Amino acid sequence: MSLLRTVVLPALGAIAVLTAAGRTIRLLDGDDPREDRAVRALQAAFGHLPAEADAALAPGSTRAAAREPVDRVTAPLSWYSGVPQTIANGALWCGVTWVLTRDRRAAAAPAAALALETACFVASAALVRRPRPSGVWRPEHPHATSSFPSGHTAAAFALHGTLADLLDRRGARGARLVGPLLRCGVPGAIAFSRVYRGQHHISDTVAGALLGIWSAAVVRRTLLSS
C-alpha cells in the first residue's frame, strides 16, 4: 500500500499530466511549432542547414567547417546521454554507492530514479506521439520513440539529481559546489545538445527536465529521506 501511494499513483498522475500537456501543445501549435524557429536560426548561425541541403555540402567547405566547434561540444554530450550509456552509468553509481555506504536504499536510488523516469516517459511518449522536429539539421538518426517528452533529458536530470542527493545525504566534501553542477549543469547541457542537434523541440526538453527533477524528488522522499 505504501508503494502504491508513494510511487505508483504519483507516476500515473505524472503520465496524465505529461500526456495532457503534450497533446495540448500539439493542438495549439501543430507539429511544426514556432519554438523551432529559434532552433533553426541557431543552427544556421553555426553553418547548419536542414538535412536535405546539409547532405550536399562538401566536407571541406567553409560552412561545414564553421560548425565543428559546436559539434565537438554537443556530440559527446548527446552520446553520453544515450540509452546504453545511461544504463551503464546508473549501474556504475549503484555499485559505487553500495561499496561506499553498504546502504541498500541508497545504492538502489540511481536505478530507482531511472526506472521511474523511464516508465513515465515511455507511457506518455506513446500517448502523445509527437513527431520529431522538421526542417532542422539532425546529424544522428532519432530514436523510435516520439518526441515529447525528451527521455534523454529526463534521464539526465533524474540520475544526476539523485547523485547530488546522495552527496548531500553523505555530507561529502564539496557537495555544495558539485551539487549544482550535477543538478543543473550537466543535465542542462544535455538538454541543449538534444535541441541543437535537431532531436527535440524545446518544449520536449522542458517537459523532460521537469519529469527528471520530479523523479529524483520521489526517490529522495521514498528512499533517501530516512
Secondary structure, 3 states (H helix, E strand, C coil): CHHHHHHHHHHHHHHHHHHHHHHHHHHHHCCCCCHHHHHHHHHHHCCCCCHHHHCCCCCCCHHHHHCHHHHHHHHHHHHHCCHHHHHHHHHHHHHHHHHHHCCHHHHHHHHHHHHHHHHHHHHHHHHHCCCCCCCCCCCCCCCCCCCCCCHHHHHHHHHHHHHHHHHHHHCCCCHHHHHHHHHHHHHHHHHHHHHHCCCCCHHHHHHHHHHHHHHHHHHHHHHHCC
